[in-house]
Amino acid sequence: MSVLVRFRLLPTVLALSLLTAMSLPARAQTAAPAESAIPTTAPLPISPQQFDQLVDALSKAVAERLKAEQVAAPAGTTTPATAAAPASPPAAPPMMDMEMEEPLSEVFIEVVERGDDALEHFPALIQQAVRIPMILGPDLNSGRDPNRFLLLLAACVAAALATEGLLRLALRWPRRYLASRVEGAASIWALAALIGLDVVVLTGMWLVTHGFVVGLFAGSEPQARFGYLVLTSVFYWRLYLLIFRIPLRPKLAPARLADIGDDDARRIYRWASAVILIAIVLADIRRILEGMQSPPLVVACAMLINTMILTSVLIAASVHIREPVAKWLHGLTQSGRPGALAGLAARWWLAVAIPFFLALGMARVYGALTSLEGIHLAILMTLDVLIALIVIESFMDKVCRLMRSETASGGKPESRERLVEAIMRCVRVAVLLGAMSLTIRIWLVYGIGMMDNSRYNAIAGAALPAGAILLGAYCAWQAVIYVTGKHAGKRSTTMPGLDAEDGNEGPASRMSTLMPLLRVTLLLAIIILAGLTMLGQLGIDVVPLIAGASIIGLAISFGSQTLVKDIVSGVFYLVDDAFRVGEYIDCGKATGTVEGFTLRSLKLRHQNGQIHTIPFGQLGQVTNFSRDWTTMKFNLRFARNTDLEKLRKTVKRIGLEMLEDPELKEEFLMPLKMQGVADIDDTALIVRFKFTVRPVKPTVVRREAIKRMIFQLPEQGIEFANNTVAVQSLAAPEHGGAAAAVATARARAANDLLQQAEAEAAAS
C-alpha cells in the first residue's frame, strides 16, 4: 500500500472514529432506563496500536476495492455510477500521481489497451463523419441551404486568398526596390521594410476575413461556427507560412536570408506550405468532432489516424527537401566559412529530424489516449524554438555576408565588417541563452510538469543575474577582440633585405606586438571578474576564495623564481619597445626574425629556417637591425690610375637614377654617394660607398647599386682592379693577345665583385 493512498484515506478514518466516539454516549443514555439495575462499566479507549491497525485495514480494503473496480470496468465501458453521463471524458489523474501509483509498464499496457479500444471505434468515427452534412443542414441552421452555404464559404475563402494575392501584386514594385537595396549595412532596414510589407499584406487579408466572419458567419449555429473555423484556419495557414517566407523569399533572391538557390528555396517553401495546411486541416477535424460532442474514444480514434497521416507527411517532406535544407544549414556561418557545428547539422539533420517527428507522433498519440498533452505540446514548442533560431541565424548570416561583400568591393573599411560580426556574435549568444531558458521552461512546466509557472519564475529570477553576467562577459571579450584586432598587423617571418615577392611585409607596429599579450591578460581579467561576480550573485562568499588565491599565488611565485624572472623581464622588454614582431634582431645567443612570443619566452626564426626559443630572462642585450633606418657601407676595388672625381660624379648620377626608380625611391632616405678612398694596396684603390634606406630591404638596394655600377662605370672608362700582374716579354708584343687578356681580366674582376657583394649580403 502506497503512502499516498494512506494519506488520502487518513481523514476518512479519523472522521469515522470521531463519529463512533460521539455515538457511544448516546447509546448509553438510551439503554440506561432498561438496564438501570444492571451494573455497567465504561468502554475502554482505543490504544495507538489498535488505531494504526484500523487505519491499515481500512486502507487495504479501500485500495483493493478501487483496483477491483478498475479491472472490472475497462476502457470504453461504463459503470453504473457513470452510466448517466456517457459523453463526459473520464478524469485523468495528474502525470506525477500516475507515475507514483502505477509502474511504467502498467501505464504502457493501459495506453496500448486504450489505443485498441480507440481503433475499434473507427466505424463510429465514420458515423460521426456522416453526421456532418446533417448538422450543416437547414434544420439546425434556420432553414439555410447547405449548398448555398458551402458556395458562399468557398467564395469567401477565394476572396481572402485573392486579397492577399492582389496586395502582393500591388506591392510588387516597392518589394523589388527594397530587394535591390539589400546591400551592406543598409540591408537591415531594407529587410525590415520587406517584413513590414508582408505584415501589411496579412493585415489586409485579416480585415477581409474578419469582415466575412462578422458579417456572414456570426452566431452559434453549426454553419456559422464551421465558416468561422474554415476562415480562421485559412488566415492562420498564411500567417504560419510567413515564418518560412521571410528567410526563403521564393521570388526575391537578393533579399533571401538562406544561402541557397531559387529552386531549393521554392521546394522548401512548397513543402512547408503543404505540411502546415495538412496540420491545420487535421486539427480542424478534431475540433469539429469535439464540437459535435462525439464520444472521447471516437475523438481519440480520429487523433490516431491524424497522427499517422501527419507523421508520414512530415517524414516524406523531410526526405524530399533533405538536400536544400542541408545547403541552408551548411551556409549558416558568420565568419565566411562553415563552422563545425553548421557542418554537423547539415550532414545529420535528417537522421535527427525523423526520430524527432516519430517522438512527436508518439507523444500526440499518448496525449490523445490519456488526455495528458504536456509532452506533445513541449515537443511542438521546442520545434518552434528551433525554427525561430534558424530564421534568426539566417538573418545575422545574411547581414555578415553583405558586409563582407561590401568590404571586398572597397565600399567600407574592414573594421566596420569586424564590428558588425562582433555585434552579431553577441546577439547570437543572447538569442541562444534566451532559447535555452525558454526550452527549459517548456519542458519543466508544460512537458513533465515538474513545477508550476510561479516556482519557475522564482528560480529564473534568481538565475537571471548570473546569465546577464555571462552575457556581459562574452560581450566584453568580443569588444576586446575587436579593439585588439584593429591594431593587430600581419606577422612577418622573413628577414629584412628580402624582396617583396618573397613575402616580406615589414615588421609589425608596437601595438600589434603588444596585442596578443594584452588580449590574454584581459581574457584572464574578464574570466576572474565574471566568475567572482556570478558566485557573489549566487550567494557564495568570495572573500575566502580571494584570500586563498592570493596565498597560492604567493607560494607559486616563491617556488618558481625563474619563471617570475622571465615574465617580469619580458614585460620590461615590451615596455622598452626593444623588438616587435617581424623585426630582425641579434640577442647574442641567436639571430633571426621575431616570429612571436609568450609570457615567458621569445621565438626567433633564423635565416636558414630554424626557430630559437629563448626565455626573456636569458635574452640579454638585444641588437635591432630593423628599426627606423639603415646605413649601408660597402667597398669596391678600382685600378690605381682611376680618376676619382669622374668616379664620384658617375656614382652620384647612378644614385639619382635609383631615386627615380618607382620600385626603389620609397626606400631611400639618403642617396648613393662615394664616401672616399678607404685604403690603397699594391694593385688597387679601395673606395667606400654608402647610402641610407629604410630597414626593410637594404641588401636589395645594395645589390641593385653594385649591379648598376658594374655596367655603367666601364662605359665611362673607369676600370675595376684585378689581381693579374702584367709581365712584358722580350719578344715582340702581340696586341691582339694583350687586348684579349685585358678583357678577360676585366670580366673576371666584375665577376669577383658580384660574388663579393652576394657573400656580404648573405653574411648580413
MOKA-V820244 format. One record per helix or strand of 3 or more residues. SS is the DSSP state (helix for helix, strand for strand). FROM is the first residue (numbers start at 1). TO is the last residue. Records with the same first field share a line. If there is no record, write none. Layout:
SS: FROM-TO, FROM-TO
This chain:
helix: 3-31, 48-72, 95-101, 104-119, 122-135, 138-140, 146-170, 172-180, 184-216, 222-248, 253-255, 262-291, 296-320, 322-330, 340-370, 374-408, 414-447, 453-487, 500-502, 510-537, 543-559, 561-575, 616-618, 644-660, 698-716, 735-763
strand: 584-586, 591-597, 601-605, 611-615, 630-638, 668-680, 685-693
